[in-house]
Amino acid sequence: MDEVGTPDSSRIWDSASYADGKIVENSKEGFRQLLLNHFPDPDILLNKNRMPERAALAEDNLLPEAVLMSVSETYTGIAEKITGEKITLPEDPKAEIIAILAEQYDLIV
C-alpha cells in the first residue's frame, strides 16, 4: 500500500499559477531530477536490481545542505498551504523526534 495525497505520491500544483495556465509543481520531483542529473549513471537510482550500488552511492556522497533545505522548504510550504498555519521548525528536530518516539510510542528505551 502506498500513501495518497502527499508530496511523495502526488503532484501538488499551485492553484493560482495553474489558473494562469502555468504548472508550478510542489513535489519531490525536483529533488528526484537533481539526483538523476547529478550522478553519471542514473540507472543506479532507478534500477531496483542495483540496490547494493545504490547503498554505496548514498554512503559515498553527501548532499549539500542547500539541497536538503530546498526539499524541506517544499514540504513545509505544502504543509503551510494545507493547514493555513506557519510551520515552526524545532531547534533540534532529531531530539524532538526521538523524544516523541520514546515518550508517546515507547519505541525507544
Z-matrix of the N, CA and C atoms (Angstrom, degrees):
N
C 1 1.447
C 2 1.522 1 108.85
N 3 1.303 2 116.08 1 141.46
C 4 1.454 3 121.88 2 -179.75
C 5 1.522 4 108.54 3 -116.99
N 6 1.300 5 115.76 4 160.43
C 7 1.456 6 119.47 5 177.92
C 8 1.535 7 110.10 6 -78.80
N 9 1.310 8 116.48 7 155.89
C 10 1.464 9 121.81 8 -179.26
C 11 1.521 10 108.45 9 -126.46
N 12 1.308 11 115.95 10 141.16
C 13 1.460 12 120.06 11 175.17
C 14 1.507 13 114.47 12 77.68
N 15 1.325 14 117.64 13 24.07
C 16 1.459 15 121.17 14 176.95
C 17 1.529 16 108.55 15 -116.81
N 18 1.324 17 117.77 16 162.13
C 19 1.466 18 119.30 17 177.11
C 20 1.521 19 113.11 18 -60.70
N 21 1.334 20 117.54 19 -19.61
C 22 1.462 21 120.29 20 178.44
C 23 1.517 22 112.45 21 -78.19
N 24 1.322 23 117.60 22 -33.63
C 25 1.461 24 119.18 23 -175.30
C 26 1.522 25 112.74 24 -107.76
N 27 1.296 26 117.44 25 -15.86
C 28 1.465 27 120.61 26 -172.36
C 29 1.524 28 110.97 27 -126.13
N 30 1.299 29 114.49 28 159.13
C 31 1.456 30 120.78 29 172.31
C 32 1.520 31 106.05 30 -98.48
N 33 1.316 32 117.18 31 117.93
C 34 1.452 33 121.79 32 -178.42
C 35 1.516 34 107.22 33 -107.78
N 36 1.328 35 115.60 34 116.54
C 37 1.452 36 121.07 35 -176.33
C 38 1.520 37 110.08 36 -102.94
N 39 1.319 38 115.83 37 148.24
C 40 1.457 39 122.25 38 175.84
C 41 1.526 40 108.75 39 -72.24
N 42 1.335 41 117.53 40 120.09
C 43 1.465 42 120.83 41 -172.95
C 44 1.523 43 113.18 42 -66.78
N 45 1.338 44 118.37 43 -38.48
C 46 1.469 45 120.43 44 -179.49
C 47 1.533 46 110.23 45 -64.40
N 48 1.317 47 116.73 46 -44.31
C 49 1.471 48 120.08 47 178.35
C 50 1.525 49 110.65 48 -66.17
N 51 1.333 50 116.21 49 -40.63
C 52 1.465 51 120.64 50 179.40
C 53 1.528 52 110.88 51 -60.93
N 54 1.333 53 116.70 52 -39.47
C 55 1.470 54 121.21 53 178.02
C 56 1.524 55 111.31 54 -63.18
N 57 1.333 56 116.07 55 -28.44
C 58 1.473 57 121.26 56 177.62
C 59 1.521 58 112.29 57 -87.88
N 60 1.337 59 116.96 58 6.44
C 61 1.457 60 120.97 59 177.94
C 62 1.514 61 114.84 60 86.69
N 63 1.341 62 117.42 61 10.70
C 64 1.461 63 121.34 62 179.30
C 65 1.523 64 108.90 63 -112.33
N 66 1.303 65 116.03 64 138.71
C 67 1.461 66 120.38 65 176.77
C 68 1.523 67 107.83 66 -101.19
N 69 1.328 68 115.89 67 113.70
C 70 1.456 69 122.28 68 174.78
C 71 1.525 70 105.57 69 -112.89
N 72 1.307 71 115.11 70 103.61
C 73 1.467 72 120.87 71 -174.50
C 74 1.519 73 110.60 72 -86.28
N 75 1.316 74 115.74 73 132.53
C 76 1.462 75 122.39 74 175.31
C 77 1.518 76 107.73 75 -114.77
N 78 1.309 77 116.74 76 93.04
C 79 1.458 78 120.79 77 -177.98
C 80 1.519 79 109.03 78 -159.00
N 81 1.309 80 115.08 79 -175.89
C 82 1.460 81 120.29 80 178.21
C 83 1.529 82 112.23 81 -76.53
N 84 1.322 83 117.82 82 -3.12
C 85 1.461 84 120.36 83 -173.53
C 86 1.525 85 113.04 84 -60.39
N 87 1.329 86 117.40 85 -38.78
C 88 1.468 87 119.58 86 178.19
C 89 1.519 88 111.65 87 -60.27
N 90 1.327 89 116.34 88 -42.90
C 91 1.465 90 121.45 89 178.29
C 92 1.523 91 110.34 90 -66.60
N 93 1.310 92 116.28 91 -42.27
C 94 1.468 93 121.42 92 178.96
C 95 1.528 94 110.43 93 -59.17
N 96 1.319 95 116.66 94 -46.32
C 97 1.460 96 120.78 95 179.77
C 98 1.528 97 111.56 96 -65.61
N 99 1.328 98 116.88 97 -37.56
C 100 1.464 99 120.64 98 176.96
C 101 1.521 100 109.86 99 -58.79
N 102 1.329 101 117.08 100 -46.78
C 103 1.469 102 120.42 101 179.66
C 104 1.524 103 111.58 102 -64.00
N 105 1.326 104 116.46 103 -44.74
C 106 1.468 105 119.65 104 -178.70
C 107 1.523 106 111.83 105 -63.31
N 108 1.325 107 117.14 106 -33.32
C 109 1.462 108 120.77 107 -179.55
C 110 1.527 109 112.66 108 -85.91
N 111 1.316 110 116.85 109 -18.88
C 112 1.460 111 121.48 110 -176.14
C 113 1.530 112 112.51 111 -78.51
N 114 1.323 113 116.67 112 -38.06
C 115 1.459 114 120.68 113 -175.24
C 116 1.525 115 111.15 114 -95.97
N 117 1.336 116 117.15 115 142.48
C 118 1.464 117 120.29 116 -175.58
C 119 1.526 118 114.20 117 -65.87
N 120 1.337 119 117.59 118 -24.88
C 121 1.460 120 120.72 119 -179.65
C 122 1.532 121 109.30 120 -123.77
N 123 1.337 122 117.52 121 81.42
C 124 1.466 123 120.11 122 -176.41
C 125 1.529 124 113.68 123 -63.08
N 126 1.336 125 117.55 124 -16.27
C 127 1.460 126 119.83 125 179.09
C 128 1.534 127 111.82 126 -60.17
N 129 1.338 128 116.68 127 -27.39
C 130 1.466 129 120.05 128 177.39
C 131 1.529 130 109.55 129 -59.24
N 132 1.329 131 116.79 130 -36.73
C 133 1.456 132 120.74 131 -178.42
C 134 1.528 133 112.66 132 -81.30
N 135 1.304 134 117.17 133 -18.72
C 136 1.458 135 121.08 134 -175.02
C 137 1.524 136 113.73 135 -102.42
N 138 1.310 137 116.77 136 -25.57
C 139 1.453 138 121.81 137 -172.55
C 140 1.532 139 110.75 138 -96.75
N 141 1.323 140 116.63 139 111.17
C 142 1.463 141 121.25 140 -177.81
C 143 1.534 142 112.52 141 -65.66
N 144 1.304 143 117.62 142 -15.93
C 145 1.464 144 121.09 143 176.82
C 146 1.527 145 112.36 144 -78.33
N 147 1.339 146 116.14 145 -4.73
C 148 1.461 147 120.52 146 -178.40
C 149 1.537 148 111.73 147 -112.50
N 150 1.320 149 116.31 148 31.24
C 151 1.466 150 121.07 149 -176.78
C 152 1.534 151 113.57 150 -58.09
N 153 1.329 152 120.65 151 -40.31
C 154 1.473 153 118.58 152 177.49
C 155 1.533 154 111.99 153 -60.52
N 156 1.337 155 116.75 154 -39.51
C 157 1.466 156 119.97 155 177.85
C 158 1.531 157 110.55 156 -66.96
N 159 1.327 158 115.91 157 -37.42
C 160 1.465 159 120.90 158 179.20
C 161 1.530 160 109.97 159 -64.28
N 162 1.326 161 116.59 160 -42.62
C 163 1.463 162 120.75 161 178.61
C 164 1.531 163 110.56 162 -62.19
N 165 1.328 164 116.59 163 -42.85
C 166 1.469 165 120.55 164 178.38
C 167 1.525 166 110.81 165 -64.23
N 168 1.317 167 116.45 166 -39.49
C 169 1.457 168 121.23 167 178.70
C 170 1.528 169 109.89 168 -61.25
N 171 1.317 170 116.66 169 -43.11
C 172 1.472 171 121.28 170 179.83
C 173 1.529 172 111.11 171 -65.74
N 174 1.318 173 116.88 172 -39.41
C 175 1.464 174 120.47 173 -179.24
C 176 1.522 175 112.30 174 -69.96
N 177 1.324 176 117.17 175 -32.51
C 178 1.462 177 121.64 176 -172.83
C 179 1.531 178 114.12 177 -93.78
N 180 1.335 179 118.17 178 -2.56
C 181 1.460 180 120.45 179 -175.29
C 182 1.526 181 110.93 180 -133.31
N 183 1.313 182 115.95 181 116.77
C 184 1.455 183 121.04 182 174.72
C 185 1.523 184 109.09 183 -88.95
N 186 1.309 185 116.03 184 138.12
C 187 1.454 186 119.66 185 175.90
C 188 1.522 187 109.00 186 -88.30
N 189 1.314 188 117.17 187 141.54
C 190 1.466 189 119.71 188 177.99
C 191 1.535 190 110.61 189 -61.66
N 192 1.316 191 115.80 190 145.04
C 193 1.467 192 120.88 191 -179.80
C 194 1.525 193 111.05 192 -56.41
N 195 1.327 194 117.78 193 -36.40
C 196 1.463 195 120.97 194 -179.62
C 197 1.529 196 111.63 195 -60.39
N 198 1.327 197 116.94 196 -36.72
C 199 1.467 198 121.03 197 178.37
C 200 1.525 199 110.03 198 -66.83
N 201 1.322 200 116.47 199 -45.77
C 202 1.461 201 120.85 200 179.45
C 203 1.529 202 111.05 201 -63.16
N 204 1.323 203 117.05 202 -40.86
C 205 1.465 204 120.36 203 179.67
C 206 1.520 205 111.38 204 -67.72
N 207 1.315 206 117.42 205 -33.21
C 208 1.465 207 121.05 206 176.65
C 209 1.528 208 110.74 207 -63.81
N 210 1.318 209 116.64 208 -42.77
C 211 1.466 210 120.86 209 177.15
C 212 1.531 211 109.03 210 -63.41
N 213 1.323 212 116.71 211 -44.51
C 214 1.462 213 121.50 212 179.14
C 215 1.527 214 110.78 213 -59.47
N 216 1.321 215 117.25 214 -42.73
C 217 1.468 216 121.00 215 179.71
C 218 1.533 217 111.57 216 -64.44
N 219 1.329 218 117.15 217 -35.14
C 220 1.460 219 120.44 218 176.70
C 221 1.521 220 110.04 219 -60.78
N 222 1.326 221 116.59 220 -50.94
C 223 1.459 222 121.30 221 -177.82
C 224 1.532 223 111.75 222 -67.59
N 225 1.328 224 117.11 223 -41.36
C 226 1.459 225 121.02 224 179.16
C 227 1.528 226 110.36 225 -63.59
N 228 1.323 227 116.23 226 -42.49
C 229 1.465 228 120.42 227 178.89
C 230 1.519 229 112.29 228 -61.26
N 231 1.324 230 116.34 229 -40.81
C 232 1.471 231 120.50 230 178.30
C 233 1.526 232 109.66 231 -64.61
N 234 1.327 233 116.40 232 -45.86
C 235 1.470 234 120.13 233 179.95
C 236 1.524 235 110.80 234 -60.25
N 237 1.320 236 117.45 235 -40.38
C 238 1.468 237 121.01 236 179.38
C 239 1.523 238 111.44 237 -65.87
N 240 1.327 239 116.84 238 -38.51
C 241 1.471 240 119.72 239 178.09
C 242 1.524 241 110.83 240 -66.86
N 243 1.325 242 116.94 241 -39.78
C 244 1.466 243 120.60 242 -178.55
C 245 1.528 244 111.21 243 -69.95
N 246 1.335 245 116.72 244 -44.99
C 247 1.462 246 120.29 245 -175.81
C 248 1.521 247 113.32 246 -86.14
N 249 1.329 248 116.66 247 -21.51
C 250 1.458 249 119.98 248 -176.14
C 251 1.519 250 112.65 249 74.47
N 252 1.320 251 116.65 250 13.81
C 253 1.460 252 121.43 251 -178.89
C 254 1.518 253 110.96 252 -126.38
N 255 1.323 254 115.75 253 150.52
C 256 1.460 255 122.07 254 176.79
C 257 1.524 256 109.28 255 -70.93
N 258 1.317 257 116.32 256 132.04
C 259 1.466 258 122.03 257 176.57
C 260 1.527 259 107.92 258 -90.18
N 261 1.314 260 116.26 259 123.91
C 262 1.455 261 121.20 260 177.79
C 263 1.525 262 108.19 261 -104.97
N 264 1.300 263 115.52 262 121.78
C 265 1.459 264 120.32 263 -179.74
C 266 1.533 265 109.72 264 -82.67
N 267 1.328 266 116.92 265 137.54
C 268 1.471 267 119.79 266 179.12
C 269 1.520 268 111.26 267 -70.04
N 270 1.323 269 115.00 268 159.93
C 271 1.468 270 120.35 269 177.79
C 272 1.525 271 111.43 270 -63.16
N 273 1.337 272 116.40 271 -38.75
C 274 1.458 273 121.69 272 -177.98
C 275 1.530 274 108.77 273 -131.48
N 276 1.349 275 116.96 274 81.98
C 277 1.467 276 119.94 275 -175.82
C 278 1.528 277 113.53 276 -58.20
N 279 1.317 278 117.41 277 -38.17
C 280 1.463 279 120.41 278 -179.10
C 281 1.522 280 110.73 279 -61.65
N 282 1.323 281 117.33 280 -45.64
C 283 1.460 282 121.42 281 179.54
C 284 1.528 283 110.49 282 -63.41
N 285 1.323 284 116.70 283 -39.14
C 286 1.460 285 119.94 284 179.60
C 287 1.535 286 111.25 285 -64.80
N 288 1.324 287 116.81 286 -42.67
C 289 1.468 288 120.58 287 178.53
C 290 1.521 289 110.34 288 -63.07
N 291 1.321 290 116.82 289 -44.94
C 292 1.460 291 120.76 290 179.89
C 293 1.528 292 110.15 291 -61.60
N 294 1.330 293 117.43 292 -42.88
C 295 1.467 294 121.03 293 179.91
C 296 1.528 295 111.17 294 -62.63
N 297 1.313 296 117.58 295 -43.11
C 298 1.468 297 121.09 296 179.57
C 299 1.521 298 110.41 297 -64.78
N 300 1.326 299 116.89 298 -44.66
C 301 1.473 300 119.98 299 179.16
C 302 1.524 301 111.46 300 -62.33
N 303 1.321 302 116.61 301 -35.50
C 304 1.462 303 120.62 302 -179.32
C 305 1.526 304 111.92 303 -78.12
N 306 1.326 305 116.61 304 -49.12
C 307 1.460 306 120.76 305 -172.00
C 308 1.527 307 113.69 306 -80.23
N 309 1.307 308 117.27 307 -39.05
C 310 1.465 309 119.65 308 -174.91
C 311 1.522 310 113.86 309 -94.60
N 312 1.325 311 116.09 310 -25.04
C 313 1.472 312 118.76 311 -173.94
C 314 1.522 313 113.93 312 -123.23
N 315 1.332 314 117.98 313 -2.61
C 316 1.470 315 122.41 314 -178.70
C 317 1.530 316 112.63 315 51.04
N 318 1.315 317 116.87 316 36.53
C 319 1.460 318 120.80 317 -179.58
C 320 1.534 319 111.73 318 -92.28
N 321 1.328 320 116.37 319 -16.13
C 322 1.466 321 121.13 320 179.67
C 323 1.524 322 107.04 321 -128.32
N 324 1.314 323 114.50 322 131.14
C 325 1.468 324 118.74 323 -178.64
C 326 1.500 325 109.52 324 -100.30
